[in-house]
């Protein structure tokens, strides 16, 4: 458990007791060990391409990389994915 005002790396902040806001668009609860990620838009470019739009295929790879980095760093007991 971290005390309010603890020093965090630039991309992180303590936003409530035991809850870390990570700059990679995630929340981590240190005591209960859950990681929440929202609004991934995973597969967006594929759905737009299917609709006839010409978009580069870059989003899914970068999103997957970010998720695996977060999982590797925090080692949560539970992963919560919110949104689409």
Backbone torsions as a table, in degrees:
resi	resn	phi	psi	omega
1	UNK	NA	136.8	-179.9
2	UNK	-104.6	145.4	176.9
3	UNK	-80.8	145.0	173.7
4	UNK	-53.9	139.9	-178.2
5	UNK	88.4	0.1	176.9
6	UNK	-60.0	151.3	179.7
7	UNK	-80.6	127.0	177.8
8	UNK	-120.2	159.3	170.7
9	UNK	-59.0	162.8	-175.2
10	UNK	-55.5	-32.2	-174.2
11	UNK	-92.6	15.2	-178.8
12	UNK	-135.6	151.6	177.0
13	UNK	-150.2	143.2	173.7
14	UNK	-81.7	116.1	-175.0
15	UNK	-107.2	-13.6	175.7
16	UNK	-162.5	173.4	178.2
17	UNK	-54.9	120.5	176.7
18	UNK	67.8	6.5	-177.2
19	UNK	-110.7	119.7	-179.4
20	UNK	-105.1	128.1	172.0
21	UNK	-92.5	120.0	-179.8
22	UNK	-100.0	136.5	-178.8
23	UNK	-62.8	-9.9	176.4
24	UNK	-88.6	26.1	175.3
25	UNK	66.4	49.8	-180.0
26	UNK	-143.9	155.6	171.4
27	UNK	-118.0	139.8	177.5
28	UNK	-129.7	130.0	176.4
29	UNK	-97.6	112.3	-173.5
30	UNK	-64.9	-40.4	-177.1
31	UNK	-76.5	-47.8	-176.3
32	UNK	-86.9	-9.5	174.7
33	UNK	59.6	43.8	171.5
34	UNK	-108.9	148.5	178.3
35	UNK	-121.7	125.4	179.2
36	UNK	-113.9	131.7	178.4
37	UNK	-127.5	137.0	-176.9
38	UNK	-129.0	157.2	173.2
39	UNK	51.2	55.5	-179.6
40	UNK	-70.9	-32.9	-175.1
41	UNK	54.7	35.1	-179.3
42	UNK	-67.0	124.6	-179.7
43	UNK	89.1	5.5	-178.1
44	UNK	-56.2	-48.9	-176.7
45	UNK	-65.8	-31.3	177.2
46	UNK	-67.6	-41.2	179.8
47	UNK	-68.0	-36.0	178.0
48	UNK	-69.9	-39.0	176.7
49	UNK	-63.1	-40.5	178.1
50	UNK	-62.2	-27.8	178.9
51	UNK	-87.0	2.9	176.7
52	UNK	100.1	0.0	178.7
53	UNK	-82.0	146.2	177.0
54	UNK	-101.4	102.8	179.7
55	UNK	-125.8	146.0	176.5
56	UNK	-69.3	149.4	178.0
57	UNK	-93.3	84.8	179.6
58	UNK	-128.1	-26.5	-171.7
59	UNK	-66.0	-45.7	-175.7
60	UNK	-63.4	-39.0	179.9
61	UNK	-66.1	-44.1	-179.2
62	UNK	-68.6	-34.7	177.6
63	UNK	-67.3	-45.4	179.2
64	UNK	-61.3	-42.3	178.5
65	UNK	-60.2	-44.8	180.0
66	UNK	-62.2	-43.6	180.0
67	UNK	-62.1	-46.1	-179.5
68	UNK	-64.8	-36.3	176.0
69	UNK	-63.0	-45.1	179.4
70	UNK	-63.0	-44.3	179.3
71	UNK	-63.0	-41.1	-179.9
72	UNK	-66.4	-40.0	-178.0
73	UNK	-73.2	-46.7	-173.6
74	UNK	-91.0	-26.2	-177.8
75	UNK	49.7	56.4	-176.1
76	UNK	-69.3	154.2	172.7
77	UNK	-79.0	-25.4	-178.2
78	UNK	-142.7	137.6	175.8
79	UNK	-110.9	128.2	180.0
80	UNK	-115.8	121.4	178.0
81	UNK	-111.4	122.0	-177.2
82	UNK	-112.2	152.2	175.5
83	UNK	85.0	-153.6	-174.6
84	UNK	-94.7	NA	NA
